[in-house]
Amino acid sequence: MRQVMRPKRMKNHRNPGNRRSGFTLIELLLVVGLIFILIGIVLYVGGRVLRQSRITSCMNNQRQINMANFNFATDNDGEFMSPRSSGNFQSGAGDDSALADCSRGGETYRLFTKSYGGNMNGNSERESALTEGAAWEYLGDLKAYKSPNDPTDRVRSYAINAYVGELCPDNLGSGEDYAAIVNSGWRAARSLAALPQPNNTLMTTCEEDSAGYNNQGFMIKNWLINGNPPPQHWFDYPAPWLEDGVTTSFCDGSTLFYEFKKPDLGQHLIENSASGSGFHRAYYPGDPSLSADQWNETNSDWYWFKNRMLPGRFNYE
């Protein structure tokens, strides 16, 4: 039987010149675009994570200061350390009916920090101001006094509420305003037991206390919003380092990141203070006068802080 020879199939050889050896321009642009998008996402997420980490660290520092104050009180008949950081040596002793008694007669050993004399470098605190203060025995770490959000080179970022640990709030100056506050019966609270609302009473906050004094570390005395404010409603004001808010702590040991109701609050107060209000005293144009009933905590940062100085003893509704 005759065998039929079938032709062999020819292999399909492609022309080597037609092979694709890389990406097209459009593909390259798409890849580069995706890389930039991914980098943007990483930077954004990384920035948010870093910011939150710093906020958490800052609130942890304030929690440590709170604990130091509680431990101090345990060792001192239930009384907190003085929130002050500079000596006030008005003479006089006795009950708390006299103005002089609000100074504690120079009981400097109780001061949170000792920011005076050899503990100051010009208008900046030295580390010795911290190590010689009442809190050092219970903290023992310089880092606990400095917020990771603080861009300055000063050694301390935190201030204690002027109404916590004293008979009368300090830093009010003298004259009719001071006398009106003291004589009206507004007294601070030396102990936790004397606080009507510890869970709603500020213990610490990050304070901007330098812009009005040549941008130096003038972090002296304590945190105060005057109970009977003059036209400059902010006697002390919160640090604007995060722009949208500030970290705080309360007398029950809790912490909070308070978000400013007025986004430009911090920067405006710094500019206002530096322009002539003097030191840390400043005002925000949107803040009310005491007779403006339409203002309250829902639209005023000043009211929010003021009502947490010593709630239960005096408030602005």
C-alpha positions as MATLAB code, in Angstrom:
seq = 'MRQVMRPKRMKNHRNPGNRRSGFTLIELLLVVGLIFILIGIVLYVGGRVLRQSRITSCMNNQRQINMANFNFATDNDGEFMSPRSSGNFQSGAGDDSALADCSRGGETYRLFTKSYGGNMNGNSERESALTEGAAWEYLGDLKAYKSPNDPTDRVRSYAINAYVGELCPDNLGSGEDYAAIVNSGWRAARSLAALPQPNNTLMTTCEEDSAGYNNQGFMIKNWLINGNPPPQHWFDYPAPWLEDGVTTSFCDGSTLFYEFKKPDLGQHLIENSASGSGFHRAYYPGDPSLSADQWNETNSDWYWFKNRMLPGRFNYE';
ca = [
       0.000    0.000    0.000;
       1.416    3.234   -1.025;
       2.228    5.594    1.840;
       1.007    9.096    1.354;
       3.532   11.641    2.379;
       1.986   14.572    4.152;
       3.752   17.859    4.071;
       5.296   18.915    7.327;
       3.752   21.864    9.085;
       5.952   24.837    9.076;
       6.622   26.417   12.489;
       5.347   29.926   12.807;
       8.442   31.959   13.433;
       7.733   35.531   14.431;
       9.914   38.252   13.217;
      12.253   39.130   16.094;
      11.930   42.733   15.090;
       8.278   42.725   16.111;
       8.878   41.679   19.729;
       7.843   44.166   22.510;
      10.914   44.941   24.526;
       9.422   47.436   27.133;
       6.545   49.615   28.312;
       4.792   52.147   26.202;
       4.885   55.805   27.216;
       1.301   55.616   28.465;
       2.098   52.597   30.605;
       5.127   54.352   32.087;
       3.067   57.426   32.910;
       0.452   55.252   34.601;
       3.099   53.489   36.704;
       4.741   56.767   37.709;
       1.342   58.222   38.565;
       0.481   55.237   40.749;
       3.838   55.519   42.519;
       3.209   59.191   43.329;
      -0.275   58.380   44.594;
       1.111   55.651   46.835;
       3.837   57.981   48.128;
       1.200   60.609   48.891;
      -0.917   58.092   50.774;
       2.089   56.864   52.762;
       3.154   60.415   53.664;
      -0.378   61.397   54.669;
      -0.965   58.289   56.755;
       2.532   58.506   58.202;
       2.009   62.160   59.103;
      -1.292   61.392   60.794;
       0.245   58.498   62.702;
       3.176   60.671   63.814;
       0.818   63.461   64.857;
      -1.353   61.073   66.865;
       1.730   59.568   68.455;
       2.872   63.007   69.596;
      -0.580   63.862   70.922;
      -0.675   60.599   72.855;
       2.815   61.213   74.242;
       1.851   64.754   75.240;
      -1.251   63.583   77.089;
       0.781   60.851   78.773;
       3.159   63.521   80.115;
       0.218   65.399   81.575;
      -1.145   62.192   83.061;
       2.225   61.723   84.786;
       2.069   65.265   86.171;
      -1.421   64.536   87.478;
      -0.178   61.390   89.190;
       2.755   63.305   90.669;
       0.314   65.829   92.096;
      -1.889   63.077   93.548;
       1.137   61.389   95.123;
       2.305   64.728   96.501;
      -1.129   65.213   98.065;
      -0.941   61.748   99.639;
       2.299   62.775  101.330;
       1.056   66.249  102.360;
      -2.224   65.886  104.228;
      -4.287   65.665  101.055;
      -3.166   69.021   99.639;
      -1.905   69.467   96.073;
       1.407   71.139   95.286;
       1.168   74.807   94.392;
       0.584   75.341   90.664;
       2.921   78.312   90.762;
       6.420   78.267   89.422;
       7.678   81.577   90.795;
       7.836   82.862   94.317;
       5.241   85.256   95.665;
       6.444   86.617   98.950;
       3.608   88.819  100.158;
       3.800   88.801  103.924;
       1.002   87.842  106.237;
      -0.510   84.743  107.740;
      -3.825   83.683  109.168;
      -7.130   82.735  107.622;
      -7.861   83.137  103.913;
      -9.872   86.343  104.248;
      -6.908   88.622  103.575;
      -5.295   89.183  100.200;
      -1.856   88.445  101.602;
      -2.882   84.936  102.577;
      -3.471   84.077   98.928;
       0.294   84.114   98.449;
       0.738   81.365  101.054;
       3.294   83.575  102.733;
       6.118   82.405  100.487;
       5.738   78.635  100.941;
       8.041   78.048   98.021;
       8.724   74.380   98.763;
       5.292   73.537   97.396;
       5.865   75.140   93.985;
       5.377   72.967   90.888;
       8.666   74.337   89.565;
      11.008   77.012   90.922;
      11.389   79.541   88.134;
      13.257   82.376   89.792;
      16.728   83.438   90.913;
      19.468   81.138   89.690;
      16.911   78.904   88.010;
      16.326   81.387   85.214;
      18.486   82.136   82.200;
      17.203   85.567   81.282;
      13.521   84.890   80.740;
      13.904   81.150   80.216;
      13.745   78.413   82.815;
      16.828   76.329   83.468;
      16.539   72.617   84.106;
      17.219   73.378   87.772;
      13.811   75.075   87.894;
      12.306   71.643   87.321;
      14.635   69.559   89.473;
      14.097   71.865   92.469;
      10.307   71.940   92.123;
       7.822   69.902   94.133;
       6.952   67.607   91.213;
      10.498   66.389   90.542;
      10.516   63.878   93.399;
       7.559   62.139   91.783;
       8.458   62.590   88.104;
      12.243   62.396   87.973;
      12.341   62.813   84.198;
      12.952   66.067   82.328;
      11.060   64.732   79.304;
       7.824   64.666   81.307;
       7.817   68.483   81.420;
       8.203   69.027   77.661;
       5.582   68.360   74.999;
       6.817   66.653   71.806;
       4.675   69.213   69.969;
       6.473   72.193   71.517;
       8.682   73.779   68.810;
      10.571   76.018   71.249;
      13.779   75.224   73.110;
      12.325   75.880   76.554;
      12.400   73.093   79.141;
       8.709   73.140   80.128;
       5.500   73.141   78.084;
       2.847   72.495   80.737;
       1.140   74.722   83.265;
      -1.110   73.692   86.156;
      -4.520   75.276   86.697;
      -4.103   78.287   89.001;
      -7.260   77.319   90.907;
      -5.945   73.871   91.868;
      -3.602   73.771   94.858;
      -4.015   77.340   96.112;
      -6.218   79.396   98.384;
      -6.601   82.097   95.758;
      -5.609   82.131   92.095;
      -2.278   83.796   91.450;
      -1.202   85.977   88.540;
      -4.105   88.398   88.881;
      -2.028   91.440   89.643;
      -3.475   93.889   92.132;
      -6.088   96.551   92.502;
      -9.850   96.423   92.088;
      -9.998   93.365   89.834;
      -7.928   91.291   92.220;
      -9.807   92.498   95.282;
     -13.167   91.878   93.613;
     -12.304   88.251   92.934;
     -11.009   87.531   96.412;
     -13.661   89.493   98.300;
     -16.498   87.891   96.339;
     -15.596   84.568   97.904;
     -13.976   82.967   94.875;
     -11.392   80.683   96.373;
      -9.251   78.079   94.752;
      -9.089   74.486   95.995;
      -6.040   73.075   97.740;
      -7.158   69.442   97.690;
      -9.037   66.956   95.537;
     -11.765   66.822   98.179;
     -12.311   70.570   97.771;
     -13.059   70.269   94.052;
     -16.820   70.105   93.350;
     -16.296   68.558   89.883;
     -12.827   66.978   89.524;
     -13.791   65.252   86.266;
     -14.606   68.654   84.743;
     -11.791   70.705   86.303;
      -8.617   71.274   84.313;
      -5.376   70.179   85.900;
      -2.858   70.896   83.134;
      -2.658   72.254   79.628;
      -0.005   73.163   77.082;
       0.500   76.896   77.428;
       1.878   79.435   74.969;
       3.524   81.873   77.320;
       6.389   83.384   75.384;
       5.299   85.209   72.236;
       4.706   88.482   74.041;
       8.161   88.446   75.557;
      10.630   88.308   72.702;
       9.732   84.693   71.977;
      11.634   83.449   74.994;
      10.630   80.746   77.453;
       8.659   82.956   79.781;
       6.708   80.031   81.254;
       6.202   81.419   84.743;
       3.477   80.981   87.350;
       0.452   78.967   86.285;
      -2.485   78.596   83.910;
      -5.185   81.171   84.504;
      -8.279   82.607   82.908;
      -9.339   85.483   85.111;
     -12.624   84.922   86.924;
     -13.525   88.561   86.413;
     -11.721   89.367   83.171;
     -10.612   92.778   81.974;
     -10.969   93.573   78.231;
      -8.155   91.104   77.545;
     -10.238   88.006   78.193;
      -7.342   85.591   77.862;
      -4.860   86.036   80.691;
      -3.115   82.820   79.689;
      -3.961   80.977   76.514;
      -3.541   77.494   75.047;
      -0.558   76.634   72.885;
      -1.343   76.737   69.143;
       1.327   74.258   68.071;
      -1.201   71.876   66.532;
      -3.347   74.736   65.135;
      -6.658   72.919   65.542;
      -6.498   72.124   69.252;
      -4.530   71.518   72.427;
      -3.957   68.645   74.846;
      -5.321   68.959   78.376;
      -5.792   66.893   81.525;
      -8.392   66.925   84.285;
      -8.289   66.501   88.036;
      -9.750   62.997   87.865;
      -6.691   61.862   85.879;
      -8.343   61.835   82.444;
      -6.915   63.568   79.373;
      -8.458   65.239   76.336;
      -7.443   66.731   73.011;
      -9.603   69.858   72.902;
     -10.457   71.026   69.393;
     -10.612   74.805   68.984;
     -13.990   76.157   67.966;
     -12.186   79.055   66.278;
      -9.547   77.570   63.931;
      -7.391   80.705   64.050;
      -7.610   81.102   67.824;
      -4.050   80.225   68.791;
      -2.265   82.178   66.099;
      -4.487   85.208   66.591;
      -3.834   85.276   70.337;
      -0.090   85.101   69.761;
      -0.187   87.940   67.250;
      -2.476   89.960   69.498;
      -0.245   89.419   72.519;
       2.928   90.287   70.636;
       1.353   93.442   69.211;
       0.983   95.110   72.561;
      -1.446   93.469   74.970;
       1.551   92.519   77.072;
       3.222   89.212   77.862;
       0.590   86.484   77.597;
      -2.476   88.701   77.956;
      -4.534   88.786   74.788;
      -8.048   88.797   73.412;
      -9.891   87.244   70.507;
     -12.360   89.545   68.714;
     -15.014   86.845   68.679;
     -14.986   86.455   72.447;
     -17.920   88.015   74.268;
     -18.229   90.556   77.006;
     -19.698   89.231   80.232;
     -23.048   90.797   79.355;
     -23.364   89.042   76.006;
     -25.893   86.325   76.860;
     -25.885   84.886   73.359;
     -22.368   83.526   73.815;
     -21.743   80.170   75.454;
     -19.530   77.122   75.282;
     -20.894   76.057   71.914;
     -19.248   78.974   70.107;
     -16.584   80.349   72.450;
     -13.281   78.710   73.349;
     -12.893   81.238   76.144;
     -16.111   80.068   77.799;
     -15.090   76.421   77.510;
     -11.791   76.979   79.302;
     -13.226   79.440   81.790;
     -15.936   77.006   82.890;
     -13.294   74.374   83.585;
     -11.105   76.428   85.872;
     -13.183   75.629   88.954;
     -16.699   74.442   87.965;
     -19.179   74.248   90.772;
     -17.826   77.393   92.377;
     -18.185   79.822   89.498;
     -19.295   79.417   85.906;
     -20.330   81.461   82.915;
     -23.318   79.978   81.153;
];
